[in-house]
């Protein structure tokens, strides 16, 4: 089996910054209410860009950071729950936008765990020798599927995209991965699509495609799987928690991260957190965070990180990554 290296990262967020004070003019809320319960101070909201626009810009930055040509990409996987269209896939739209004419393209929908699912999927194609250079993207414009009258959800989310380029290499950059799903909990975090309405059905009205969430149940689930996933993926990789330099969690809620840190008996300094600036961008949170760390010089050759996600489905997953880029 081939080794897989991460050779480039990129991210992009819309220019429009929406603060908690701005949100208080949209729904009955306040900066104190949002900050104390979530840790979020602001988020980016798309004004006229769709998911593929954000994803394409993050992708080009990742390709530039990887120092390869767009034509070298032979696989594109995009993780998203807010696609431009049912078809074509966001990955195919991005392929056209960036000119990656040699790439095979498809989307993955695993909600907030999507980037981990997509990265692990791309890694399998490279390990088996099927492809050489893969572009993995997490991109979301969640603002178009939010209920802007529901203060319990609309204050949490934002728009953004992150990307990574991986390739067949000499050093192993993905030490271990675990994934999980529990469809019985799907009702706790839900966004319906078009229901069955046709000339032969009794239903005559289309479903309202907006995100709804049982916050209490999602919180309990998130803390539980975040702790268990980190423990298992580190143990299965033959390492110990003290061997890990950084943990990059899905950026959903600071209280979830704090609760998980306490159960793991770790300080918050072990976790990279940027949700205060972006809110929850679902499948984009982890690649955006990795790119920020990369560009701030926090990732050196040999640095070991755990990325861990949880989200609708219900889904969860974690990976132990070792930075190989000099």
Secondary structure, 3 states (H helix, E strand, C coil): CCEEEEEEEEEECCCCEEEHHHHCCCCCCCHHHHHHHHCCCEEECCCCCCHHHHHHHHHHHHHHHHCCCHHHCCEEEEECCCCCCCCCCHHHHHHHHHCCCCCEEEEECCHHHHHHHHHHHHHHHHHCCCCCEEEEEEEEEHHHHCCCCCHHHHCCECEEEEEEEEEEECCCCEEEEEEEECHHHHHHEECCCCCCCCCCCCCCCCCCCCCEECHHHHHHHHHHHHHHHHHHHHHHCCCCHHHCCEEEECCCCHHHHHHHHHHHCCCHHHECCCHHHHCECHHHHHHHHHHHHHHCCCCCCCCEEEEEEEECCCEEEEEEEECCCC
